[in-house]
Amino acid sequence: MNWDIESKQGMKNAVEWVTTFLQQINEGGLWVIPRSSAIYEILHSEKRVIRVSPAGDKATERVLKAMGWTVDIGEQA
């Protein structure tokens, strides 16, 4: 499967995967991404994530934005 988010198909695949994955996280829950030490608070009701870690995951943030979500940086970051 193509996961290259620089390509149309790769971004489509990534959007589908993240959409499915986020359904597992409750409102206000945290998504931890070990490869980048990134932590995001998930706010489904606002289609918004808040980065609560100093480091973010650029690829994930691009996918979230492509999904129409807002990516904010929290006070702790």
C-alpha positions as CSV (number, residue, x, y, z in Angstrom):
1,M,0.0,0.0,0.0
2,N,1.2,3.5,-0.8
3,W,1.9,5.6,2.3
4,D,3.8,8.4,0.6
5,I,1.8,11.5,1.7
6,E,3.4,13.5,-1.1
7,S,1.3,11.4,-3.6
8,K,-2.4,11.8,-3.9
9,Q,-3.0,8.0,-3.3
10,G,-0.6,8.0,-0.3
11,M,-2.4,10.9,1.3
12,K,-5.8,9.3,0.7
13,N,-4.5,6.1,2.4
14,A,-3.1,8.0,5.3
15,V,-6.3,10.0,5.8
16,E,-8.4,6.7,5.8
17,W,-6.0,5.1,8.3
18,V,-5.9,8.1,10.7
19,T,-9.7,8.5,10.5
20,T,-10.2,4.9,11.5
21,F,-7.5,5.1,14.2
22,L,-9.0,8.2,15.8
23,Q,-12.3,6.4,16.3
24,Q,-10.6,4.4,19.0
25,I,-9.7,7.5,21.1
26,N,-12.3,9.0,23.4
27,E,-13.0,12.8,23.4
28,G,-10.1,14.4,25.3
29,G,-7.9,11.3,25.0
30,L,-4.2,11.3,24.1
31,W,-2.5,9.9,21.0
32,V,1.2,9.2,21.7
33,I,3.4,8.7,18.6
34,P,6.7,7.1,19.8
35,R,8.7,7.7,16.7
36,S,8.6,11.5,17.2
37,S,7.8,11.7,20.9
38,A,4.7,13.5,20.0
39,I,1.6,13.6,22.2
40,Y,-1.8,15.0,21.0
41,E,-5.0,15.6,22.8
42,I,-8.0,14.6,20.6
43,L,-11.1,16.8,20.5
44,H,-13.5,15.1,18.1
45,S,-16.3,17.6,18.9
46,E,-14.2,20.4,17.5
47,K,-12.2,18.4,14.9
48,R,-9.1,19.7,16.7
49,V,-6.0,18.2,18.1
50,I,-3.8,19.9,20.6
51,R,-0.1,19.1,20.7
52,V,0.9,18.8,24.3
53,S,4.5,17.7,23.8
54,P,7.4,19.9,22.7
55,A,7.9,17.8,19.6
56,G,5.3,17.2,17.0
57,D,5.0,14.8,14.1
58,K,5.0,16.8,10.9
59,A,3.6,14.0,8.7
60,T,0.7,13.3,11.1
61,E,-0.1,17.0,11.3
62,R,-0.2,17.3,7.5
63,V,-2.6,14.3,7.4
64,L,-4.8,15.8,10.1
65,K,-4.9,19.2,8.3
66,A,-5.8,17.3,5.1
67,M,-8.8,15.8,7.0
68,G,-10.0,19.3,7.9
69,W,-8.8,19.1,11.5
70,T,-7.1,22.0,13.3
71,V,-3.7,21.4,14.9
72,D,-3.0,23.7,17.9
73,I,0.0,23.8,20.2
74,G,-0.9,23.6,23.9
75,E,0.6,25.5,26.7
76,Q,2.7,22.6,27.9
77,A,4.5,22.2,24.5
